[in-house]
Amino acid sequence: MKHTGILATLVLLFSLITGFAHANEPGAININTADVIVLASLNGIGESKAKAIVAYRDENGPFQSVEDLANVKGIGARTVENNAERLSVE
């Protein structure tokens, strides 16, 4: 019966992995609604930059375009460019 616990763990891990894979499809991350954890999954964005994105959004309202993400202190055009296919504002 110990195998049941291992199997359940493997199924859970597989579900999480496939869920993350789908979350990373082009346009899947809405920068106007994503939380810190999701934003921190972006290339070049750690927890502190993700918090800065949320703070900027709270203070200035929703982003009008993906490129507006570069207005957040510490996030440059290259970071936006590297993630552009995964981002949306809708």
N, CA, C and O of each residue as an XYZ file, in Angstrom:
360
protein
N       0.802     -1.208      0.000
C       0.000      0.000      0.000
C       0.849      1.278      0.000
O       0.317      2.360     -0.250
N       2.140      1.177      0.271
C       3.013      2.336      0.223
C       3.096      2.889     -1.192
O       3.329      4.083     -1.382
N       2.907      2.031     -2.178
C       2.982      2.470     -3.570
C       1.847      3.423     -3.917
O       1.994      4.252     -4.815
N       0.730      3.322     -3.229
C      -0.394      4.210     -3.490
C      -0.018      5.654     -3.190
O      -0.373      6.557     -3.947
N       0.695      5.876     -2.098
C       1.133      7.234     -1.752
C       2.123      7.780     -2.757
O       2.065      8.954     -3.122
N       3.022      6.938     -3.201
C       3.999      7.360     -4.204
C       3.299      7.671     -5.512
O       3.607      8.669     -6.163
N       2.362      6.824     -5.899
C       1.616      7.048     -7.136
C       0.824      8.346     -7.057
O       0.795      9.119     -8.015
N       0.185      8.586     -5.921
C      -0.585      9.817     -5.754
C       0.329     11.037     -5.853
O      -0.044     12.047     -6.449
N       1.514     10.948     -5.275
C       2.474     12.044     -5.344
C       2.918     12.290     -6.778
O       3.015     13.437     -7.214
N       3.188     11.219     -7.511
C       3.602     11.351     -8.908
C       2.503     11.974     -9.760
O       2.780     12.813    -10.617
N       1.264     11.567     -9.529
C       0.137     12.132    -10.274
C       0.008     13.619     -9.967
O      -0.223     14.422    -10.871
N       0.156     13.991     -8.699
C       0.079     15.397     -8.316
C       1.190     16.205     -8.977
O       0.944     17.286     -9.513
N       2.410     15.680     -8.937
C       3.529     16.374     -9.570
C       3.318     16.532    -11.070
O       3.595     17.596    -11.623
N       2.837     15.498    -11.728
C       2.565     15.576    -13.161
C       1.513     16.644    -13.443
O       1.642     17.412    -14.396
N       0.478     16.693    -12.618
C      -0.576     17.700    -12.800
C      -0.025     19.108    -12.652
O      -0.376     20.004    -13.420
N       0.846     19.301    -11.656
C       1.442     20.621    -11.456
C       2.332     21.009    -12.627
O       2.295     22.146    -13.096
N       3.128     20.061    -13.092
C       4.047     20.339    -14.204
C       3.270     20.682    -15.467
O       3.606     21.650    -16.149
N       2.246     19.917    -15.790
C       1.476     20.216    -16.998
C       0.699     21.512    -16.841
O       0.471     22.219    -17.823
N       0.290     21.830    -15.625
C      -0.385     23.103    -15.384
C       0.543     24.270    -15.638
O       0.140     25.260    -16.249
N       1.796     24.169    -15.174
C       2.765     25.224    -15.425
C       3.085     25.334    -16.906
O       3.284     26.436    -17.419
N       3.135     24.212    -17.594
C       3.416     24.239    -19.032
C       2.329     25.012    -19.765
O       2.624     25.799    -20.665
N       1.075     24.792    -19.384
C      -0.017     25.517    -20.040
C      -0.019     26.984    -19.650
O      -0.402     27.838    -20.450
N       0.405     27.286    -18.431
C       0.448     28.684    -18.000
C       1.496     29.465    -18.769
O       1.424     30.691    -18.843
N       2.474     28.766    -19.344
C       3.551     29.442    -20.051
C       3.321     29.538    -21.553
O       4.229     29.922    -22.290
N       2.136     29.200    -22.015
C       1.843     29.326    -23.440
C       1.763     30.802    -23.800
O       1.469     31.635    -22.942
N       2.019     31.129    -25.051
C       1.983     32.533    -25.481
C       0.691     33.241    -25.073
O      -0.410     32.725    -25.271
N       0.852     34.432    -24.501
C      -0.302     35.227    -24.119
C      -1.038     34.740    -22.902
O      -2.094     35.275    -22.568
N      -0.506     33.727    -22.218
C      -1.223     33.119    -21.103
C      -1.148     33.936    -19.825
O      -1.994     33.760    -18.948
N      -0.168     34.824    -19.681
C      -0.016     35.577    -18.439
C      -0.494     37.006    -18.653
O       0.112     37.781    -19.394
N      -1.587     37.331    -17.992
C      -2.137     38.678    -18.058
C      -1.444     39.513    -16.984
O      -1.647     39.284    -15.792
N      -0.638     40.466    -17.396
C       0.124     41.254    -16.435
C      -0.756     42.194    -15.621
O      -0.284     42.793    -14.655
N      -2.009     42.332    -15.988
C      -2.932     43.156    -15.217
C      -3.633     42.383    -14.112
O      -4.238     42.991    -13.228
N      -3.566     41.068    -14.140
C      -4.254     40.271    -13.126
C      -3.352     39.252    -12.435
O      -3.723     38.708    -11.394
N      -2.179     38.985    -12.996
C      -1.291     37.958    -12.439
C      -0.788     38.364    -11.057
O      -0.543     39.540    -10.787
N      -0.640     37.365    -10.190
C      -0.108     37.631     -8.859
C       1.416     37.523     -8.859
O       2.024     37.219     -9.886
N       2.019     37.770     -7.716
C       3.474     37.780     -7.584
C       4.080     36.441     -7.980
O       5.118     36.410     -8.642
N       3.466     35.356     -7.595
C       4.016     34.029     -7.894
C       4.079     33.801     -9.398
O       5.092     33.326     -9.912
N       3.021     34.130    -10.097
C       2.985     33.941    -11.551
C       3.974     34.877    -12.226
O       4.715     34.456    -13.115
N       3.994     36.124    -11.822
C       4.912     37.087    -12.430
C       6.370     36.691    -12.194
O       7.217     36.901    -13.062
N       6.662     36.125    -11.035
C       8.031     35.708    -10.722
C       8.487     34.531    -11.577
O       9.677     34.215    -11.604
N       7.561     33.879    -12.273
C       7.927     32.762    -13.147
C       8.456     33.243    -14.501
O       8.943     32.441    -15.298
N       8.361     34.528    -14.758
C       8.830     35.081    -16.027
C      10.352     35.140    -16.061
O      11.003     35.231    -15.021
N      10.905     35.089    -17.256
C      12.364     35.185    -17.425
C      12.863     36.547    -16.964
O      12.381     37.581    -17.426
N      13.829     36.543    -16.051
C      14.416     37.786    -15.575
C      13.614     38.506    -14.513
O      13.975     39.611    -14.109
N      12.529     37.898    -14.052
C      11.680     38.512    -13.029
C      11.705     37.618    -11.791
O      11.234     36.481    -11.826
N      12.250     38.133    -10.720
C      12.223     37.423     -9.447
C      11.098     37.954     -8.586
O      10.252     38.723     -9.041
N      11.103     37.534     -7.346
C      10.031     37.939     -6.438
C       9.987     39.451     -6.223
O       8.905     40.038     -6.203
N      11.140     40.085     -6.062
C      11.142     41.532     -5.796
C      10.628     42.325     -7.002
O       9.882     43.290     -6.832
N      11.015     41.930     -8.207
C      10.505     42.619     -9.397
C       9.023     42.331     -9.604
O       8.269     43.199    -10.044
N       8.615     41.116     -9.286
C       7.190     40.780     -9.387
C       6.371     41.642     -8.431
O       5.289     42.109     -8.786
N       6.879     41.852     -7.228
C       6.197     42.729     -6.266
C       6.157     44.164     -6.790
O       5.168     44.873     -6.602
N       7.237     44.586     -7.447
C       7.273     45.935     -8.017
C       6.225     46.084     -9.120
O       5.606     47.140     -9.248
N       6.026     45.037     -9.910
C       5.001     45.074    -10.968
C       3.627     45.256    -10.350
O       2.848     46.099    -10.795
N       3.326     44.469     -9.327
C       2.014     44.559     -8.679
C       1.841     45.934     -8.037
O       0.766     46.525     -8.142
N       2.868     46.452     -7.378
C       2.785     47.775     -6.751
C       2.556     48.862     -7.797
O       1.734     49.757     -7.602
N       3.290     48.779     -8.912
C       3.132     49.748     -9.993
C       1.694     49.706    -10.531
O       1.062     50.741    -10.745
N       1.204     48.499    -10.738
C      -0.155     48.315    -11.251
C      -1.185     48.877    -10.272
O      -2.153     49.513    -10.689
N      -0.984     48.646     -8.974
C      -1.911     49.159     -7.963
C      -1.911     50.685     -7.921
O      -2.954     51.303     -7.708
N      -0.747     51.288     -8.123
C      -0.617     52.748     -8.052
C      -1.039     53.455     -9.335
O      -1.550     54.574     -9.287
N      -0.828     52.808    -10.489
C      -1.035     53.471    -11.786
C      -2.175     52.909    -12.615
O      -2.466     53.426    -13.694
N      -2.809     51.885    -12.143
C      -3.877     51.261    -12.908
C      -3.331     50.217    -13.863
O      -2.126     49.967    -13.897
N      -4.209     49.610    -14.633
C      -3.795     48.516    -15.516
C      -2.844     48.975    -16.619
O      -2.892     50.116    -17.077
N      -1.992     48.061    -17.022
C      -1.090     48.313    -18.149
C      -1.921     48.380    -19.425
O      -2.839     47.583    -19.621
N      -1.597     49.324    -20.281
C      -2.306     49.459    -21.555
C      -1.712     48.559    -22.631
O      -2.403     48.156    -23.567
N      -0.423     48.247    -22.489
C       0.249     47.357    -23.428
C       1.316     46.579    -22.674
O       1.723     46.964    -21.577
N       1.759     45.497    -23.265
C       2.826     44.693    -22.669
C       4.094     45.537    -22.536
O       4.824     45.400    -21.554
N       4.361     46.394    -23.499
C       5.551     47.228    -23.488
C       5.585     48.181    -22.290
O       6.661     48.592    -21.854
N       4.405     48.533    -21.758
C       4.334     49.412    -20.589
C       4.975     48.787    -19.354
O       5.260     49.487    -18.382
N       5.197     47.505    -19.383
C       5.855     46.824    -18.275
C       7.249     47.401    -18.036
O       7.755     47.358    -16.915
N       7.861     47.934    -19.075
C       9.192     48.542    -18.954
C       9.157     49.827    -18.129
O      10.215     50.344    -17.768
N       7.974     50.357    -17.820
C       7.852     51.535    -16.968
C       8.098     51.208    -15.500
O       8.291     52.108    -14.683
N       8.092     49.921    -15.166
C       8.333     49.500    -13.793
C       9.830     49.556    -13.527
O      10.624     49.009    -14.292
N      10.214     50.219    -12.439
C      11.630     50.359    -12.092
C      12.270     48.979    -11.975
O      11.758     48.093    -11.292
N      13.407     48.820    -12.662
C      14.146     47.562    -12.612
C      13.812     46.595    -13.731
O      14.430     45.537    -13.850
N      12.834     46.956    -14.551
C      12.459     46.092    -15.674
C      12.743     46.861    -16.961
O      12.181     47.929    -17.207
N      13.614     46.300    -17.758
C      13.997     46.966    -18.990
C      13.304     46.389    -20.208
O      12.588     45.390    -20.137
N      13.539     47.046    -21.317
C      12.943     46.624    -22.582
C      13.348     45.199    -22.954
O      12.547     44.459    -23.525
N      14.581     44.808    -22.635
C      15.062     43.457    -22.968
C      14.249     42.394    -22.212
O      13.895     41.362    -22.782
N      13.959     42.643    -20.950
C      13.157     41.701    -20.173
C      11.759     41.591    -20.763
O      11.216     40.493    -20.883
N      11.182     42.718    -21.129
C       9.858     42.710    -21.753
C       9.917     41.931    -23.061
O       9.053     41.097    -23.329
N      10.923     42.196    -23.864
C      11.080     41.519    -25.151
C      11.228     40.005    -24.975
O      10.647     39.227    -25.732
N      12.004     39.595    -23.980
C      12.227     38.167    -23.745
C      10.981     37.422    -23.303
O      10.898     36.202    -23.449
N      10.012     38.150    -22.763
C       8.787     37.524    -22.261
C       7.541     37.869    -23.078
O       6.459     37.353    -22.798
N       7.679     38.721    -24.068
C       6.520     39.283    -24.772
C       5.539     38.246    -25.290
O       4.328     38.456    -25.229
N       6.039     37.141    -25.795
C       5.146     36.122    -26.355
C       4.297     35.431    -25.302
O       3.285     34.811    -25.630
N       4.694     35.530    -24.048
C       3.968     34.883    -22.956
C       3.017     35.843    -22.253
O       2.281     35.424    -21.360
N       3.012     37.114    -22.628
C       2.279     38.129    -21.881
C       1.092     38.696    -22.638
O       1.050     38.697    -23.868
N       0.134     39.175    -21.869
C      -1.005     39.894    -22.440
C      -1.482     40.923    -21.433
O      -1.081     40.896    -20.269
N      -2.331     41.820    -21.877
C      -2.966     42.798    -20.990
C      -4.478     42.596    -20.997
O      -5.218     43.420    -20.459
N      -4.924     41.537    -21.587
C      -6.374     41.261    -21.695
C      -6.804     40.215    -20.714
O      -7.982     39.861    -20.665
